[in-house]
């Protein structure tokens, strides 16, 4: 039988580890990897964990052992909230079935069809910025509006005047509530999931779902696709399954998109990238919304990817062992926490030269090494990588390009105030979709 991974364990070291973690979580994780290697066992207080780091180990974990892992309940709780399960909270065969069912909504063709919605809503947000509106609030509201349009063909009360949508969502249903979820409800826990989620009352959303199921006019949105989708046995999703999925979709990007774009504008400010993006914006957006193929080749996307390398929206991915397994010659026992840190990987000199420097050129013309899929993971990796990663990235590029035609990155960064991705102490930030 293989041994457990090496590392600082036991009651005394567990207390010391916890104090070090609280002072600087990523310095603590980096010190573990530096001293013990890419697979490290450690205790935080009395809680055992294993850090998995490095391309080979991460690839083996998420591609070969993913079926042995489960999401912890406190992570599911932050996504599920007051409502039912969806792609981000399902496991096993139910998750596999739902993932296959949703995949057509996130193809390149589906992304292209939805980018005009992003451009329209972004233009209205930029008008509000110019008029002096709260930039941070409007950026989060932009995320909510885009989700409402794509998922429900609805808009938000007070926004989108004259847009022919099926309904208007009240502000509280669109904006949601800020929520912190922690293991066992313990506010001193090693990890706390902080994110916006749907409030307890979603009356308008429920009414839209009920009307569509009852035979309302089908529309080109995610809700209509869910209603008419067929399961492998020929059946359809239940009302409760549709509601759970719809509500998770509405809130999937509320944390990620504002945090990523805020960090992006700060990274670009004062660099040559700002002028390059402004020039690209004039070229790509002069005649309308850019095509996905053009977005995929853009310098702006390269800069966004580099910003997500420096500031990954999910700096820690957290799983628990459901079925014991062996990896790298070490035993992973049932119920042990498994940690992977995209932030640690993204700053690893083995994979990124001058890792603390902002260099968008890394992501131009396949500049990353072949191991990039296992060391660059802003949207997760493996079977449960975010299903909406292409949509999210293209959406953010369109917003950034339109903003570059009107404002400088420094102006935007000053208007947005503190980076919402900046946290201290115990925390866990999620990425969109299925990777949380």
N, C-alpha and C positions, 0 to 999 in steps of 0.2 A: 504493500500500500504506500502511495507517495506521501511524503511529509508535508506539513503545512508550510506556507511561504515564510521566509525569514522576516524578522522585523521586531519593533519594540512592542512588547505585549506584557500583560500582567497588571495587577492593581496599581502599583506605584507608577509604572511607565504610562499606564492608561490615563492617570490624572495629569501627568506632565504633558502628554500628547494633547490632551484636551485644552490645557492652558495655552500651549503653543498654537494650536489650531485657532483658538479664539483670537489670538493676537494677530495672526496673519495666515489665513487658510492656505494660500497658494505657496507661501514660503515653506510651510509645514509639509505639504505634499511634495514640493521640489526636493526638500531635504531627505525625505524618505527614499525617493527615486535615486538620488545621488549616492546615498549610503548603501542601499540594499539592492538596487537594480530595478528591472521593469515589472516584477511581481513582488509585492511587499505586503506582509501581514502586519496589522497594527490594531491596537485598542484605543478607542476614544472613550475615556471613562471606562465603563464596563462593556461597551459595545464593540464587538469584533468587526473588523473590516479588512478588505484586501484592495490595494491600489494596483490597477493594471495600467501599464504605460509602455510606450514604444510600439512601433509599427507592427512587428510580428505578433506580439502578445495581444494587441487590440484587435488585429485582424482575426486571430484565432478565437477571441472571446465573442465578437459580434457576428462572425460568419459561421463558425463551427459550433459554438456553445450557446448561441442565442436562445435555443429552445430550452435550455436548462435554467434560464433566468426569468424573473418576474419583476414587474414594477411594484415598488412599495405602495402601501395603501395611502400614505399621506400625499404621495405624488398624484395618484388617481383622484384623491379627494379634491385637490386643487383644480383639476380639470372637470370633474363630474359636478362638484358643488351640490346644489339643491336638486340636481336633475339626474338623468339616467346615463347609461354607458354609451360610449361612442368609440371611434377608432383608437383614441389615445388611452382608453381605459380597459379595452377588451383584451383577452388573452387567448392563446391556443387556436383551435379551429374557428371559433367565432371571430377572432381578429383576422385570421387569414381570409375568411369569407368576406368580411367587410372591406378589407383592403382591396381585394380583387374587384368588388362591386364599385368602389369609389375611384379606382384608377382612371377610368375614362374621363372623369371630370378634371384631371390634372395633366392631360397630354399637352403636347406643344400646340396642337390645334385649339384645344380648349383655352389655353393661356392666351393665345392670340386674340380669341374672341372677346376676352375679358379686359384686355389692356385699354381699350377706349373708355371703359368705366373708370379705370384708375386715372387716366388723363383728365377726364371731365371733373371728377371729384377733387383731384389735386389742384386744378386750375382755380376752382372755387375756394379751396383752402388758402391758396397763395393770395387771392384777392382779400381775404379776411386778414391775413398777415399784414398786407400793405395798409389796411385800414386800422391797424393797431391791436388786433385781437391777441389773446393769450396764445402764443405760438405752441407751447407744449400741449395745452388742452386741445388745440385745433389739430395737432398732429395725431393725437390719440383718437379724436373724433373722425378724422379722415380714415383711419384704420377701421373704425366702426362702420362708417358709411360704405366703404368699399365692400366690407363683409356683408352688410345688409343687402346691397345691390346684387352681389354675386350669389348669395345663398338664398335670399327670399324675394328678389326683385322688389325690395322695399327701400325706403329712405328714412331719414331721421327728421323728426319735427323741428322746424326752424332752419332746415338746410334744403338744398336742392329744389328751390322753387321752380315749378314748371316742368319738372321731370316726371314723365308718365310712368309711375311705378304702381305696384299693386296695393301698397299701403304705406303708412308712415309709422315708424316706431317711436314711442315716447322716449324722451332723452334718457331716462333711467334704464330702460331696457337696452338701449344701444351702448351707453357708456359703461354700465355695470358697476360692480363694487370691488374695492381693493380687498384682498384676502391673503391671509398667511396661514399655511397649513404646516403642521409639524408632527413628527412621530409621536404618537400617544398623546397629542395635545400638550406636549411639554414645551413651554416658551424658552427653555434653556437648552433645547435639543441641538445636536450637532449640525443639523440642516433644517432650514425653514424655507418652504416654498412660498415665495411672494409673487403674486400675480393678480391681474384683474380677472374676474369671473362673472358669470351671469347672476343677477339678483334672484331672490326667491320668487318675485312676481314677474312673469313674462307673459302677461295676458294677451297682448297683441300678437306676439310670436305664436302662441298656442292657437289663437283664432285663425291666423294665416294657414298654419298647418292643417287645422281641422277643415277649413274651407277647401283647400286643395285636395285633401284626401276624399272629401265628399263629392268631388267631381268638378271642382273649379277649373278654369281655363289653364291648361299647361303653359309654362313659361320657360324661358331659357335660363334656368337657374339650378342650383344644386338641389333645392327642395323637390322640384319636378323630377329630376333625375332619380332621387331616392324613392319617390312614390312609384315610379314606373319600373324600377329595377327589379330583376328577377333573381332569386336565390338559386343555388344549384339544384334544389329539389323542385323548382318551378314556382315556389311560393314568393311572397313579398314581405318586406319589412313590416313589423307591427307599428301602430301609432306611437307607442312608447319608444321603440327603436329609432324611428324617424326623428322624434323630438329630441332624444339624447344626442343624436348625431348633428342635427341642425344647430343646437345650442353650443355644442363644442366647436363647430365650425365658426360660429359668429365671434367667438372670443379667442380663437387660436393665435391671432397675430397681435392682440392688444398690447402685450408686453414687448414682443420681439421687434416689430417694425419701428415703433418710436425709439426704442433703445438703440437699435442698429443705425438708424438714420442720424440720430444725434451724435453718436460716436463718429460716424462717417464724416459729417460736416466739420467736426473738430479736427479730425485727422487731415482732411484736405486743406483746411484753412492755412494760408501762409506758405503753401507749397506750390510747385509747378503743376501739380495735379489740378488745382483749381482752374487755372487758365485753360488747360487741356480739356477739362470737362465742359467748361463754358463754350469753348469753340465747337466741341462735339455736339453739344445741345443745340446750337444754332443749325448745325448741319442735319442732325437726325430728326429734330422736331419741327423744322420749318414748314413741312408739308403735311403734318399730322402726327399720328401716333407711330412710333417706330415699330417695325416688324420684330418678332422674337429673334429671328436670325441675326438682325442687326444689333439687337440688345446683347445677344450672346457673344458677339465679336467686339463689343464696345470697351473703350478704355474705362468708362464709368463703372462697368461691371467689375473690371479688374480691380479698380480702386475700392469698390464696395467689398469684394472678397478679401482684399488685403486688410481692410478695416475690421472685418469679422474675424480675421486671423488674430489681430491684436486685441479685439474685444469680443470674443465669442458670446453669442446670446445665451448659450447654455455653458457656462464655464465648468460645470460639474455634471456628469451623467451618473445616475445612481440606480443600481439594481440590487436585487437580493437573489441568492441562490435558491432555486426551487427544487432542482434535482442535482445531487452532488456530482462533481466531475473533476477531471484532472486537466491542468493547463500548465505548460512549461515545466513539467515535472513536479508540480505541487498540487495538493489536494484543496478543493474548494468545497467546504462542508455546507450542508443545508442551512438556510436562514442567515448565512453570513452576508454582510453588505459588500457589494462590489462597486468600487469607485473608478471612474475614468474621467480625467480632466482634460477637455479640449484646450483649455488655456495653457496647461502644462505642455501638452503636445505642440501647440502652435508656437511656443517660445523655445522649442528644443533645437539646439544648434546642430544636432545630427540631421535635421530635416530642413532647416531654414537658416541660411547664412545671415548674419547680423539680425537676429530675430526680433529685436526691439525697434528696428527701423521700419518706417512706412515706405514700402516699395511696391507699388501696384504692378510693376513689370514682372513680378514673380508669376502673375496669373495671366500673362499674355503669351499666346502661342504655346500652350502646354508647358509652361516654365517649371512646373513642379515635377518632382521625381515620381517614379511609378508607385511609390508607397503612399502617395498623397491621400488616397481614399481611406487610409487607416490612420493618418496623422492630421489631416485637415478635415474637421468634422463640425462645422458650425450648425449643421442640421442633422447631426447624428450620422450613423453609418450602419450598414448591414440591413437585414430585412425590415427593421423598424425605423429606418431613416425617414425623415419627414416626407410625407407623400406630397406636400405642397411646396417643396423647396424651390422648384423652378418658378412657380407662380410667385412666391414671396420675393425671390431675387429680382425677377423681371419687374414686378410691381414697384420695388424700391428704386430700381434704376430709372423707371419712367418718372417717378416723383422727383428724384434727384436731378434729372435732366431738365424738367420743367422749372424746378426751383433755380437751377443755375442760369436760366435765361432772365431771371428777374432780380435775384439777390446774390450777394457774395457769401461764401461759406462762413466767413467771420461774422457777418451780420446775423446769419441764421443761428450760429452757435451761441452768440450773445443773447438772442431772443429766447432761446430754449432753456437757458439757465443751466442748472446742474444736470449732468448726464444721468438719466434714469437707470442706466446699467450699473452705476457706482453704488456699491453696497459695502458693508463691513461686518465683521463678526460672522455669525452662522447664517448661511443663506444658500439658496439654490435657485438659479434663474432658468426658466424653460425656454426652449425654442419652439417654433410653431409645429403644428401637425402631430406626427406620430412619434417623434424622437424624444419626447419628454419622459 
